[in-house]
Amino acid sequence: MSTTTGCNPKASTLASTAEDLAERLSTLLPDAATVRVRLTGPQTPWPHLRLDAIDGNGRPVPVTRAKALAIARWVIRSFPHAGWAETSHVFDLRTATLHGMEIR
């Protein structure tokens, strides 16, 4: 039996996880500078994922619904303690930081 290196990597820190996420999202959304993720819509009281991608000039970047849902889930799972039910959060792909959250 051969050994495989990297098969069971150690848990990443929050900073490296955010940097990895930002790198992957930048590949999927090359024109986007930030993504805003909401768990509830502005007019819906029930949970409803929404993602808005914004470029460096503040203009919206078109994202397909399937890609938006997958990316929103990735961001929420990367920051589980961000308090998603209360407000939306903005993930900056350039700096790999999540704005609008208080770590609990």
N, C-alpha and C positions, 0 to 999 in steps of 0.2 A: 504494500500500500504506500503510495507516495504522499508526502506532505504538501499541502497547498498553503502558501503564505497569503495572508490577507483574507482568508476565507471567513474568519470570525473577527472582524476589526473591533477594536475597543470603541466604547461610546465617545462620540465627538463632544467637544464643548459647544456651548450655545453660539459662540462667535464663529467657530469653524463651520457649524451647521448653517448659520445664516450666510456665510460667504459661499459655501457650496450651493445653497439654494439660489442666491443672487446670480452666480455664474450660470447655473442651469436655466434660470428664467431669462437671462440675457440672451441665451442661445435661442430659446423659444420665441422671445419677443425682442428682436434686435433693435427695433425703433423705440422701445419703451424705456423711460428713465425711472418711473415709479409705477406701482400697482396699488390700487385701493381695494381692500377686501371688506365686505360687509356680510354679516350673517343674516340680517333681517333687512328687507327692502324698506324704502321710505313709506310705502303705503300698505305693507303687509305685516300683521302682528305675528305671523308664524315664521319659523326659520326658512330663509330663502337666500342661498349663496349668490353673491354678486361680486364681480370683479371689473374694475375700470382700469385700463392701462393708459398712462399719460406719457407723452414724449417730453424731451427737455425744454420745449417751448410752451408746455401746458396744454397742448392739443391732444385730444383723444386718439388712441391707436386702436384700430379695429382688431377684435379678437373673436374667434368663433366661440359659440356657446360651449361646445365640448372642451375646448382648450381652456376657456375661462373657468369652468367648473373644476377641472383637474388642477389648475394653478391655484385657485382659491383654497382647495382642500390641502394642497402642499403647504401653503403659507400658514393656514390654521394649525396643521399638524406640527409644523416646525416651531410654533409659538403657542403651546397649549394653555399657558397661564396668562394670556394677554387680555382676558375679559371680553371675548368676542360678542357676547350677548348685549353688552352695553352700547358699544359704538363701533364705527368703522376704523380701520387702521391702514396706514400707508407704509408699504415696504419699498424702500429706496434700493433699486438694483445697483446703483453706482457705489453706495457706501455700505450696503448689506445691513441696514438698520431699519427697525420697525418703529414708526412714529405713532404716537397716540395711545401708548400703552404704559401701564404701570405693572411691573412684574409683581406678582402676588406670591 
